[in-house]
Amino acid sequence: MWCTFSVQAALEPPPLFEIKPLVCMVKTQGQTCQMTIRVNWHHAVQENLCLYQANARLHCWESSNKGTAKLAVKLAQNMEFSLRDTQQNTLAKKTVKVNAVVSTKYRRKLKTDWSLF
């Protein structure tokens, strides 16, 4: 019976997992990004699933095959969000990227190279 269960679990498709937006814009690299994300997921079977930001649990759904949530998050760098079951198995994951408008690598010169004085 145990083998049958594990074969069924292996044949089960992963949940449909969506996070929007997937990019957060900050003015300069290194700034913390504050944003509201929308999470949607749908699974073939009912399960107890939780949404994690890295290893921090953000939201859980009990005995459900779909879920939605709006959550305020803070990001200092690219961050992985994952949907996990009660045994901490990752069923799906997405990465939200932090992009800077002005890169610290390329600074605009404030002074010209030449001068009359």
Secondary structure, 3 states (H helix, E strand, C coil): CHHHHHHHHHHCCCCEEEEECCEEEEEECCCCEEEEEEEEEEEEEEEEEEEEECCEEEEEEEEEEEEEEEEEEEECCCEEEEEECCCCCEEEEEEEEEEEEECCCCCCCCCCCCCCC
